[in-house]
Each structure stands twice: as C-alpha cells, then as structure tokens.
Amino acid sequence: MDDLKALLGPARVPFLTLPPVVSLLGLGAAMWRTGGHVNYWHFVLALIGALAAHISVNALNEYHDYKTGLDAMTQRTPFSGGSGALQARPELAQKTLWLGVISASVVLLIGVFFLLKLGWGIAPLGVLGLLVVIAYTPLLTHLPIACLVAPGLGFGLLMVMGVDYVLTGSYSLTAFWAALVPFFLVNDLLLLNQFPDVDADREVGRRHFPMVMGRQKSATIYGAQLALAYLALVAGVGLGYLPWPTLLGLLTIVIAIPTYKGVRAYAEDMERLIPFMGKNVLINLATPLLMAVGLLIATFI
C-alpha cells in the first residue's frame, strides 16, 4: 500500500484534472450534435482512456527524467520540475516504468474496443495518440516544433475529437473547432512550464522554444497562442460550427490578459513568474469547462 501511495507522485495526480475537462468538451460537442442522445458508458470508457494516457505520459516522463538525472537538476516549482518522488524513493523507479507501460496498455485496450465497436475510423486518432504518449519524452522534447504542439495535439485535438467520435461514430467540424481552443491553451501550458527548466533541460539535450529562442520570444509565442485560442472560439461560433452559448469560454479573458502581461514582465524572474503559471493552469481548466457548459446549455434550450 505504501508503494501504491508513493506512485501517486509519478502519476502526478494533482494534474489529472485536464483529461476530464477536455473530455467534457468532447461530450458537449457530441450532445449538441445528437440532441443529447449519446452512449454514456462509451463516455466513461473514453474518460478512463484519457486519464490512462495522461498517467502514462507522466509516469514515463518521471522515469526518464530520473534516469537521465534531469529532475535532480531542475528548479522545482508547483507546476514544473517533476514530482520529486523518485529522488525521495529511487527504489520505485522500475515500478514507475511499469505504471507507464500498464497505463499505455489500458489506452491500447480501450482503443481496440472502440475499433471493434465503431470500425476503423477511430484508428488514426488512436494510433497518433499512443505515439504521442510513448514518444513525448524520449523524442518529441528534443524537437522544438514537436515539443510545442504535442501537448495541445494530445489534450486538444485527439481527446476532444476522440470523445466526440466514440459518442457519435463520425468526425465533425464542431468537435474540431472546439478542440482548437485547448490545442492552443495546452500548448501554452507546457510552454510556460518549460521556462524554469531551461538550464537543466539543456544539460540532457532537450530542445524547446524557451531554450532555443529565449524566454522573452517564447513569451510572445505564449501570447500569440492565447489569442489564437479565443479567436478559434469566436470563429467556430461565427461559422456556425459552435452554438453561441460556447462563448462563455471568453469569460476567462479577464484572467488571460493580466496573465500574459505577467509572463512578459517576469519571463526571466522565475519566482515572480510562478503565480502567473498558476493562473495559466486556471485558464486551461476554466475555458474548455465553460465551453462544455455552453454546449450543454445549447443542447437543451
């Protein structure tokens, strides 16, 4: 039992709130498309798969960063630098690896179920999702562009569109435009969390935008993606692919604007940047959640 509790660290349980939120956005898209007629058991299964994928990425990342010595060099913050669990209990390293492998296997099994149930249409999302899970730490974090877009691809396009697909049996521009919002926001989430790790990441050969372009230019990229997230929401409504109540997601602009200003002002000051990293997490959770609420409102009005 002690080992199981200790593995909650490498699983990064406090950060597992994002998969349920983006899955709810996929549910909202499917509900609006179908008038509320969806298979809720399929939603539960898809949510389990999303959580398993996130746990797998986290555990494999913790294991890899422990083996390379990265976590011992990072300036740990509440939002970056790993959990520190394997530094405290190195004997859990192999179990952490197994946690990552077993979680990825759960994702694979759920994917096979939906493949058999719904046909090959779900295969591109499933295969790409599994590749992102496995390749993120050892490969994608060494390629700046891939490192930038992989988080949003996984938590935005793949999860939101995947949930929508397993509930409706088809792809939709509704889910695509909805997914663009967490795509840009989650890219920003990981981008900002890389700011404190620049020096340590350089030691192990990682290459991401705060490292290769500097924190100030990366702050500009952060602001651009933040703007693109809200523009995608407005465009989706304007084009008729999203109902107007999803504009509830725009309410988080009141947090986003001062957050961007703070990131610009304190890009080189990690101590002062930390509160804005926290506000960035709030933007990532609240915006798709408000959009999901909007989609559900539109379904039943």
C-alpha positions in Angstrom: 0.0 0.0 0.0 2.9 2.4 0.8 4.3 1.8 -2.7 0.9 2.4 -4.3 0.5 5.7 -2.5 4.1 6.6 -3.4 3.3 6.0 -7.1 0.7 8.8 -6.9 3.7 11.1 -7.2 5.0 9.9 -10.5 1.4 9.7 -11.8 1.1 13.4 -10.9 -2.4 13.0 -9.6 -3.0 16.7 -8.8 -2.5 17.4 -12.5 -5.0 14.8 -13.7 -7.9 17.4 -13.9 -7.2 18.3 -17.5 -8.4 15.0 -19.2 -11.9 15.1 -17.5 -12.3 18.8 -18.5 -11.4 18.3 -22.2 -13.4 15.1 -22.3 -16.4 17.1 -21.1 -15.8 19.4 -24.0 -16.0 16.4 -26.4 -19.1 15.2 -24.6 -20.7 18.6 -25.0 -19.9 18.7 -28.8 -21.5 15.2 -29.2 -24.5 16.1 -27.1 -25.2 19.3 -29.2 -24.8 17.3 -32.4 -27.1 14.5 -31.4 -29.6 16.4 -29.3 -28.4 14.7 -26.2 -28.6 11.1 -27.4 -25.2 9.6 -26.6 -23.9 6.4 -25.0 -22.8 7.5 -21.6 -20.9 4.2 -21.0 -18.8 5.0 -24.0 -18.1 8.4 -22.5 -16.9 6.7 -19.2 -14.7 4.4 -21.1 -13.2 7.2 -23.2 -12.6 9.2 -20.0 -10.8 6.2 -18.5 -8.6 6.1 -21.6 -7.9 9.8 -21.4 -6.8 9.5 -17.8 -4.7 6.4 -18.5 -3.0 8.3 -21.4 -2.1 11.2 -19.1 -0.9 8.9 -16.3 1.3 7.0 -18.8 2.9 10.2 -20.1 3.5 11.4 -16.6 5.0 8.2 -15.3 7.2 7.6 -18.4 8.4 11.2 -18.1 9.2 10.8 -14.4 11.1 7.6 -15.1 13.1 9.1 -18.0 13.9 12.3 -16.1 15.1 10.3 -13.1 17.3 8.0 -15.2 18.9 11.0 -17.0 19.4 12.9 -13.8 17.2 15.8 -15.1 14.9 16.0 -12.1 17.9 16.3 -9.7 19.0 19.5 -11.7 15.6 21.2 -12.1 14.4 24.2 -10.2 11.2 22.6 -9.0 8.0 24.7 -8.9 4.4 23.7 -8.1 3.9 23.4 -11.8 7.1 22.1 -13.2 10.3 20.1 -12.5 8.6 16.7 -11.8 7.2 15.4 -8.5 10.5 14.6 -6.8 9.0 11.2 -5.9 11.9 9.1 -7.4 14.5 11.4 -5.8 13.0 10.6 -2.5 12.5 6.9 -3.2 14.7 5.6 -6.0 13.6 2.0 -5.5 10.3 3.0 -7.1 11.9 3.7 -10.5 11.1 0.3 -12.0 7.5 0.4 -10.7 7.1 3.9 -12.2 8.2 2.5 -15.6 5.6 -0.3 -15.2 2.9 2.2 -14.3 3.6 4.0 -17.5 3.6 0.8 -19.6 0.4 -0.6 -18.0 -1.4 2.7 -18.4 -0.4 2.8 -22.1 -1.7 -0.8 -22.4 -5.1 0.3 -20.9 -5.2 3.0 -23.6 -4.5 0.4 -26.2 -7.1 -2.0 -25.0 -9.8 0.7 -24.9 -8.8 1.8 -28.4 -9.2 -1.8 -29.6 -12.6 -2.0 -28.0 -13.8 1.1 -29.9 -12.1 -0.1 -33.1 -14.1 -3.3 -32.9 -17.3 -1.4 -32.0 -17.1 1.5 -34.3 -14.8 0.5 -37.2 -11.5 1.8 -38.5 -12.5 5.4 -38.4 -11.2 5.9 -34.9 -7.8 4.3 -35.8 -6.0 7.5 -36.8 -6.7 9.2 -33.6 -5.9 6.2 -31.5 -2.6 5.4 -33.2 -1.4 9.0 -33.2 -2.4 9.4 -29.5 -0.5 6.3 -28.5 2.6 7.5 -30.4 2.4 10.9 -28.6 2.3 9.1 -25.3 5.3 6.9 -26.0 7.4 9.3 -27.9 6.8 12.5 -26.0 9.7 12.4 -23.5 12.4 10.5 -25.4 11.8 12.1 -28.8 9.4 15.0 -29.1 11.0 17.0 -26.3 14.2 17.2 -28.5 12.3 18.7 -31.4 11.2 22.3 -30.7 8.2 22.4 -33.0 7.0 18.9 -32.0 7.6 19.8 -28.3 5.4 22.9 -28.7 2.4 21.3 -30.4 2.4 17.8 -29.0 0.6 18.7 -25.7 -2.2 20.5 -27.5 -2.4 17.7 -30.0 -2.9 15.2 -27.3 -5.2 17.1 -24.9 -7.0 19.1 -27.6 -7.5 17.6 -31.0 -7.1 13.9 -30.1 -9.0 13.9 -26.8 -11.9 16.2 -27.7 -12.4 14.8 -31.2 -11.8 11.3 -29.9 -14.6 11.6 -27.3 -16.9 13.2 -29.9 -16.2 10.3 -32.3 -16.8 7.5 -29.9 -20.1 9.1 -28.9 -21.4 9.8 -32.4 -19.5 7.4 -34.8 -18.3 10.3 -37.0 -15.9 13.2 -37.2 -17.3 16.8 -37.0 -16.2 20.3 -37.5 -18.0 21.1 -34.3 -15.5 19.0 -32.3 -12.6 20.3 -34.4 -13.3 24.0 -33.7 -14.0 23.2 -30.1 -10.7 21.2 -29.9 -8.7 24.1 -31.3 -9.2 26.0 -28.0 -7.5 23.5 -25.7 -5.0 22.8 -28.5 -3.6 26.3 -28.2 -4.1 26.6 -24.4 -2.4 23.3 -23.5 0.5 24.1 -25.9 0.9 27.3 -23.8 0.6 25.3 -20.5 3.6 23.2 -21.3 5.5 26.1 -22.9 5.2 28.2 -19.8 6.1 25.3 -17.6 9.4 25.0 -19.5 10.6 28.4 -18.5 12.1 27.4 -15.2 13.7 24.2 -16.7 15.8 25.8 -19.5 19.2 25.3 -17.9 18.5 21.8 -16.7 16.9 20.7 -20.0 19.9 21.9 -21.9 22.1 19.5 -19.8 20.2 16.5 -21.1 19.9 17.5 -24.7 16.3 18.7 -24.8 15.4 21.4 -27.2 12.3 23.6 -26.8 11.4 27.1 -27.6 12.4 28.8 -24.3 15.8 27.2 -24.8 16.4 27.8 -28.4 14.7 31.2 -28.7 14.9 32.5 -25.2 12.2 33.2 -22.7 11.2 36.7 -24.0 10.5 35.5 -27.5 8.7 32.4 -26.1 6.5 34.8 -24.1 5.5 36.3 -27.4 4.6 32.8 -28.7 2.6 32.3 -25.5 0.6 35.4 -26.1 0.0 34.5 -29.8 -1.4 31.1 -28.9 -3.5 32.6 -26.1 -5.0 35.0 -28.7 -5.5 32.1 -31.2 -7.4 30.1 -28.6 -10.0 32.8 -28.2 -10.1 33.6 -31.9 -10.8 29.9 -32.7 -13.7 30.0 -30.3 -15.2 33.2 -31.9 -14.5 31.8 -35.4 -16.2 28.5 -34.6 -19.3 30.3 -33.4 -19.2 32.8 -36.3 -19.0 30.0 -38.9 -21.9 28.2 -37.2 -20.0 25.1 -36.1 -20.4 26.0 -32.4 -23.5 27.4 -30.7 -23.4 30.9 -29.3 -23.5 29.7 -25.6 -20.0 28.3 -26.0 -18.9 32.0 -26.0 -19.0 31.5 -22.2 -15.4 30.4 -22.7 -14.5 34.1 -23.4 -15.0 34.9 -19.8 -11.5 33.7 -19.0 -10.1 36.6 -21.0 -10.2 38.6 -17.8 -7.6 36.2 -16.4 -5.7 35.7 -19.7 -4.8 39.4 -20.3 -3.1 40.0 -16.9 -1.5 36.6 -17.1 0.1 37.4 -20.5 1.3 40.8 -19.1 2.8 39.0 -16.2 4.5 36.4 -18.4 6.0 39.2 -20.5 7.1 41.1 -17.4 8.6 38.2 -15.5 9.8 35.9 -18.2 13.3 35.9 -16.6 12.2 36.0 -13.0 11.1 32.6 -12.0 10.0 33.5 -8.5 7.6 36.2 -9.8 6.5 34.1 -12.7 5.1 31.3 -10.5 1.8 33.0 -9.7 1.1 33.5 -13.4 1.9 29.8 -14.1 -0.9 29.1 -11.6 -3.3 31.5 -13.4 -2.3 29.8 -16.7 -3.5 26.5 -15.3 -6.8 28.1 -14.3 -7.2 29.4 -17.9 -6.6 25.9 -19.2 -9.2 24.3 -17.0 -11.9 27.0 -16.9 -12.1 27.9 -20.6 -12.9 24.4 -22.0 -15.2 23.8 -19.0 -17.2 26.9 -19.7 -17.4 25.9 -23.4 -18.7 22.5 -22.4 -21.3 24.1 -20.2 -22.3 26.3 -23.2 -22.7 23.3 -25.4 -24.9 21.5 -22.9 -27.0 24.6 -22.5 -27.4 24.8 -26.3 -28.4 21.1 -26.3 -31.4 21.6 -24.1 -32.6 25.1 -24.9 
